[in-house]
Amino acid sequence: MTASLQVDAAQNKTSLKIDRMVFSKLDELGIPPSDPCTDEIFLRRVYLDMIGTLPTRQEAKQFLSSNGINKRSELIESLFERPEFADYWSLKWCDLLRVKAEFPSKLWPNAVQAYHRWVRTAIFNNMPCDDFARAMLTSSGSNFRVAPVNFYRAMPKREPKEIARIIALTFMGTRTDFWDEEQLLGMAAFFGQVGYKGTAEWKEEIIFFDPTLKFLHPETKEAVKAKLPDGTVVEFATNQDPRLVFSDWLVGSQIFSDNIVNRIWYWLLGRGIIHEADNIQAGNPPQNQKLLNFLSQELVRSGYDMRHIYRIILNSKTYQLASIHNEGNQADEANFSHYYPRRLGAEVLIDAICQITETTESYSSEIPEPFTFIPENQRSIKLSDGSITSPFLDLYGRPPRDTGYESERNNTPSPSQKLHLLNSTHIQKKISSNKTLMGMYSRKAKGKKKTIVAWYPEEEVIENMYLAILSRYPSAKETNQALNYIRNSDLKKWDAKIDVAWALLNTKEFIFKH
């Protein structure tokens, strides 16, 4: 057996362990799982879940025509290498880290660019997540030159209790609202000596360990003893940075690995093993404790390789179940008996529409200075600054990046969203301007040097529309319906084709991941 086949076999074996734990729980509850999803569904789902991008017509054709027995796992591996993978997961992490130039983070554009570039590079290079967390928790230096220090700046209040609260939320998936005051103060003591100072360079700020600072109890006015969330009291030397002690404890704790794998599971399947994904606490137990423990152990065993967790989840039968429920699992919303449909995120949706219609969106920000310019051809998933938005992104629930909570992103469909897709000039102009989608192309006239306008056959136009918008071929019935409309409508054929494309963009099949 070759090395690659050995790796595939080990990977499949690990993915099967996920399935055994999920299906065993379903069996206990008497809930039958849905059937496996089709290749068409898997193709679109894994593109959107991994890279926040639709497959092109050519990519869809290539995958759907392949008979390879390992084509799904091979597709997963290929998507890891796409630049959009780093773009999309940077977007996810920058939501959590509140990467934003304006209030309340007030990072300012220069620091936003540095911070986002560092996050994206870490994801692109597959930095182990323990190193990723440690870099932010222990770094010191200029916010322009040592990008991870911006973690300590992207906070409404730069004081120890607020720092502790945000660290617990981001890296432990825990809301300190449920903690008593003494527990929070004990953790805050590890960050009582984080100092901030400006420089002669405009808007530059230095974050550093300042041993002269004292963190005092608000009532007794005595120095607060540093206490880990597990209750351990820690003493350290005068010149020892307490952040180093805390970060070593954090990345070695199960709550850290539980938080990472639970967030990944939530991002890929739409619901956490502990749900909500940032509400890990005793009163909110895991839906499947064995599954959570297993994934947490796999993260540690792999050297904190997040791609390993993506890989084994994406290759599992659990992830590849159909979203269509059966009679026995119709009411299941928590046990992963089927894939949970959810609306495309705001950035992903507008990028998909722009890809299909071969158009772009404009983004800019004149406040704060220095002015931020976004190239016309930049995709929305690459937006680094949460302050830069648009009416479309606002309408479709892009998070404001104020709190770092997962619930800030609102993917709940609304009537105003439906109306925008259905009858806005914004969408109409995008569709009507795309000559390729309507089947127009240029070719040289026979025996002449000049080019003339030509048209693809209407059947081919319909097929290309379905491949571009829904990532699948149309059925015979769908083709006939579209042809009848184009040929028998009172509209001009151009306008009738626009109607067909517009109708497909308004289907749940397009608007939702499923």
N, C-alpha and C positions, 0 to 999 in steps of 0.2 A: 504494500500500500504506500502511495506517495505521501510526502509530508502534507500537501494541501488536502488530500482526501482524509488523512488522519485528523487534521484540524476540523474539517467539515463534520466528520463522524463525532468528534468530541463536542462540537458545538450543538449538533442535533440532539445528542444525548442530554446536554444541559437544558436545551429548550424543552425536551420531553419531560424533564422534571417539573418545569413550570406547569405543563399541561396536566400532569398527574395530580399536582396539588390543587389546581383549579377545578378539574373534572371530579376529583374525589369529593371536594366540598359541594359541588353541584349535585352529585349522587346522594350525598347525605341529606340534602334539602329537597330531593326529588324534582330537580329542575333539569330538563334535557337541554343540552347545548344546541345552538343553531348549526346548520350545515356549514361546511367550509365555503369561503367566498370564491367567486370565479376569478380567473386571471385578469379580466377587465377591471373588476372592483379592486383587486389587490394592487394592480399597477397604479391606479389613480390614488388610492389610499396611501401607499407607501411613499409616493412622490410628495404628497401634501404633508404627511407626518414627518418625513425626514428632511426635506429641503424646502418646504413651503412653496412649492412650484409645481405647476401642471406639467405632465409630459407633453412634448411636442407631437405633432401628427406622426412624424418619422419615428420617434421613440416609441410611440404606441404601436405602430405597425410592426416594428422590429420585435418588440416583446411578445405581441400577440401571435406573431407568425412562428415564434421559436417553439420547438418541441423538446428542448432540453429539460431533463428531469430536475436539474438544480437551478433553473432559471430564476426562481424567486430569490434564493439566497445569493446568487450572482448579481442580481439587480441591487439587492441591499448593499453588497460590498462596493459596487460601482458608485452608489449614491454617497457613500462616506467620502469619496474622493472629489466630489463636486464642490466648487467654491460656495454654492448656495447652502451647503450643509453648515458651513461656518457662519454664513450670513444669518440663516434662520435661527440657529441655536444661540447666536449672539443676541438676537432680538429677544429671545426668551430670558436669557440671563440679565440683559440690561433692563428688562421690566422689573425683575426682582431687585436689582441693584439701584434702581431709581436714577438711571443715567439721564440727566436732564439739565439743561443750561439755566433755566429760570426757576422761579419759586416752585416747591420749597427746597429742592436740592441745591440750586444756585451754584452749579459747578462752573458755569461760564463756558462758551463754545470751545475755547482752546483745550480745556481740561476734558470736556466731553469727547472730543476727537481722540485725545490720547488714551482715555479710559476705554472707549469702545474699541479702538485699535488693539489694545492689550487684550481685552476679553476675546475678540475675534481671533487673534493670533494664538491664544491659549487653546481655543477650541479647534482651530485648524491644525495645530500641532499635537492635538490630543494630550494636553497637559493632564497628568493625574489630578483628580478633583481634590485630593488632600493638599497637594502643592498649590492648587488654584486658591483654595480657601486660606491656606497659611500665608500666601503672598499678600493677600489683602489685609489679613489680621495683624501682620507683624511688620509691614513695610513702613519706612520713613523716607522723607525727602520731598522734593518739589512736586506739586500737583501736575506740572507740565512735563516733567522729566522722569518721574517715577510714578507711572500711571496708577498702580494699585492703591496708592495712598488716597485716591479720590473716594475710596470706600468710606473713609472717616469724614469726608467733607459732604457727601450726599445725604445729609441728615438735617431735619428741621431744627433740631437743637443739638449743638455739639457739646454735650455734657455726658458724663459716664452712664447715667441711667438710660438715656436715649440710645447710646452706643450699644449697651447690653441688650436692650429691647430689640434693636434691629439685627444684631448678631444672632440672637435666639430665633428670630423669625426667618432669617435668610439661611442659616446653616444648621439649624436644629428643627426647623419647621414648627416652632413652638411660639405661641402667643403668650407673652408674659402677663397679660390681663388676668390669667388664672393663677399667677404666683402671688405669694404674700410679699409684703414690702421688704422684709429682711432677706429673703431669697434673692430678690432683684438687686438689692444693695450689695450683697455678697458678690454677685457676678460683676456688678458695675465697678467694684473696687479694682478689678484687673485692668480697667481702662481709665482709672483716675489720674493717670500721669501721661495722657496723650496731650501733647502741646501743639499749638497752632501759632504761626507767626508769618507776617507778610514779608515781602522783599521789595527792592527798588523796581523790579519788573512788574508792570501793571497786571493786577489780578493773580499774580503768582502767590502761592502760599506753601509754607513748609510745615509738614506734619512730622513730629519727632517725639521720642521718649524724653520726658522732662522729670527727672527724679526729685526736683524741688517742689513739685505739685503735691498737695495732700488732698485725699478724698475723705471728707468728714461726714459723719452721720448727721442728717438734717435736724435731729432732735437733741441728741446727746453732745453733738459737736466733737465727738471723739473719732479717731481714725477708724475707718471701717475695715474689718478683717476680710481678706479675700476668701470667698467660699465658692467652690465649683457647684454647678447645678445638682450634682449628685450628693452634695452635703459636705464634701471634703474641704476642710479649712487648709489654706496654703500660706506658708510663710516664705518670703524670699529676701535676698540680700538687698541692701540699699540701692545699689547700682544695677540691679537685675530688672530687665524689662518684663513686667508681669504678663504682657501680651504673649510672650514666647511660651510661658508656662500654660496659659489658657489654651493657646492654639494646639500645643502638643496633646493636651487632654482632649480637646474637641475632636480632632481628626482621628484619634484612636478610640473614640467612643462609638457605641452602636447607634446612639441617637443621630450622629452625623451620617453614618452610612444608611440608616433607615430613611432619613430625610432625602438623601440624594436619590436612592432607588425609588422611593415613593413618588417623588416629583417626576422622575422619568416615566414611571408607569402612568401617572396622571396625564402627562403630556402626550403620550402615545395612545392611550386607551380612553381618555376623556373622563376618567374617574380614578382617584387614588385608592390604593389598598387601605390606607387611612384617608378618609375624606372628611373635610376638605384637606388638600395637600399641605396646607400650612397651619394645621390645627392638630398637631401631635400632642396628645395629653392623655392622662389616665382615664378620663371620662369619655374618650373617643377611641375605642379599641380598633385594631385592624380588622378588616373584613375577613382576612385569611392570614393568621399569624405565622403559619408555617411558610407560606409564600414570601412574606416580608422578610422573615429570618433568612430564608434561602438566598434571596436576591442580595440582601445586605452582606451575607457571607461571601457571595460571588464577587461583589464589588471589592471587598478587602483582599480576597484571594487573587484577584486579577491585578493587584497593584493600583487600585482605585481608578481603573480604566472605565470611563463612562461608556465608551463605544462598545465594550464587552457587554454591558447591560442592555444597551440598545439592541445589539446583535441578537442576543438570546431571546429577548422579548419579541422582536420582529420576526424571527424564524419560528416562533411557537405557533401551534395550532390555535391557541387562545387568541392571539392577535389576528390570526387569519380567518376567524369565524365571520360568517355573513352578518350584516346588520339587520337582516330580516328575521324577526323572531318567529317562533312556532307557538302552538297553543300552550305548551307547558312553560315557556319562559317569557310570555308576554308582559307579565308584571315585574319581572326581575330588573332592578335598576342598580344592583350593587354587587352581583356575584360573577360578572363577566361571562354570562352564558351566550352573549352575542356582542358584536362591536357596537358601541354606542354612537349613533349619528350626532354630529354637532356642526353648527354653522362655521363656515370658513372665517378665520380671523380677518379683521379689517384690512391689514396690509397684504395678506395672502389673496384675498378676494380681488382687490383692485389690481394687484400684479397679474392675476389670472386673466382678468378682463383686458388689461393692456396687452398681454401676450397674445391673446386670441385675436384682438383687433389691430395689433401692430401699432399701438399708440403709446403715449407716455403721459405721466402726470407731472405737474410742476409743484415744487416745494421751495419755500424760501423763508427766511426769518430776518427781519431788519432790527429786531430787538432780542437779546442785548447785543451790543457791539462786542467783538467785531462781527460784521454782518455774515450770516451763513448762506452760502450759495450751494445749491444742490443741482448737479448736472441733470438735464432733461431725461437722459436715458437711464438714470439710476432707479433701481427697483425699490419699492417701499419697504421691503424687509431689510434693506441696508440702511435705513434711516437710523442714525446714531443718537439723535437728540430727541427726547420725549417732548420737548417744547415745540418742535416743528410738526405741524399737523395740517389737516385740510378738512373742509366740510364733509367729505366722504369718510375719512378716517374717524372723525368725531361721530358721525351718524352711525357707523358700524362698530362702535364700542372700543376703539383703540384705548388702552389704559393711559391715564395721565401721568403715571409713574410718580405718584405722590406718596404711596404707603409701602409698596412692595408686596401687597397682598395679591394672590392669584385672582381674587374676585374683582379686582379693578378692571380686568378685561371683561367686557360685557358682550357675549356672543348670543344673547337672546334675540331672536328675530322680532321686528316691530313693524307695524303698518307703514310707518314712514320709510323704512328700508325697502319694503316691497314696492311702494310707490316710486321710489327713486329708480330702481331697476326697471320698473314697468313703463314709466313715461317721462323720465327726465331727459332734457336735451344733452346733458353730460354723457349719458350712455348712448343715446341716439347718434350723436356725432361720432363717437368712437366706432360704432358698428358701420355706419354708412360711409365712413372714410376708408374702410378697408377693402380695397379692390380685390385683394387675393382671396379673402373669405367669400366674396361674391362670385369667384370663379373667373375673374379677368386676368389676362396675362398678355405680354407683348411678344411678338415673334416677327421674324423677317419674312417679308412677302417673297414668294418664289420668283427667282430671277431678278429681284430688285434689291437695292441696298436699304430702302426705308423699312422701318418696322411698322407693323399694324397691330391693332387691338384684336385679341382673340379670346374665345370663351371656352372653358372646360365644359364637357357634357353635364347636364343638370344632375344626373345620378352621381357623378364624381364630386360635384359641388356639395351635395347633401352628405355624402360619405366623409368628405373632408371637414365639414362643419361638425359632425358628430365626433370625429377623432380629435379635433382641436378643442371642442368645448366639453365633451363628456368622456373623452379618452377611450372610446369604443366605437365599433361599427354599428350602424343603424340596423334594426331588424327589417325584414321585407315589408312589414306593415308600416313601419315608420317611414321608410323610403317612399312607399306609395302615397302616404298621407301628405308628405312634403311635396312630392311631384304634383299631386292633384291640386294643391294650393297654389304652387308657382304657375302652373299651366292654366288653371281655370279661374284664378282670382281676377277681379276687375282692375287690380293694380298692375303697373308695369312689372316686368319680371325682376328688374333690379330691386324694386320696393318689396316685392313678394319674398325675395330671398332675404332681404333685411328682416322682414317679419319672422321668417323661420329661425334665423340666427338669434333674434331678440327673444323669441319664445323659448329657445333652448337655454339662454342665459337666465331665464326666469323659472326654470325648473328646480325643484328641490334637489334633483340629482346633481345639478351644477353647484348650487349654493351651499350644499352640505357635504362634509366628509362622511362617508358611509361604508 
